[in-house]
Amino acid sequence: MVEALYDGSVNLIPVIVDDEVEARQNLDRYHWLDLSMADALNMAAAVRVGVRTIFSFDADYLHAGFIRVPPFYPWW
């Protein structure tokens, strides 16, 4: 599984300094979500490169405007 990170079948997006600045703004912008810095950085990097669909079991991405896979069902 880890090999997929390096064999080209997964597109890794490196985090840059500007993403950290945006992540801190995300923490303030979505303060009621109690985001982790990891989620805030993921959001910042995704927005920077134009990714709008996120694979996550965390509904916080929905509140930040992302399309989440798998879909969110309120009865889960």
GIURFEN-V197157 format. One record per pair of residues at least 24 apart in sequence whose C-alpha atoms are under 10 Angstrom apart, sorted by the first residue. I is the first residue (numbers start at 1). J is the second residue. Records with the same first field share a line. If there is no record, write none. Layout:
BEGIN
I: J ; J
END
This chain:
BEGIN
13: 42 ; 45 ; 46 ; 48 ; 49
14: 42 ; 45
15: 41 ; 42 ; 44 ; 45 ; 46 ; 48
16: 41 ; 44 ; 45 ; 48
18: 44 ; 45 ; 48
19: 43 ; 44 ; 45 ; 46 ; 47 ; 48
20: 44 ; 45
22: 47 ; 48
26: 64
29: 64
30: 60 ; 63 ; 64
32: 60
33: 59 ; 60 ; 61 ; 63 ; 64
34: 60
35: 60 ; 61
40: 64
END
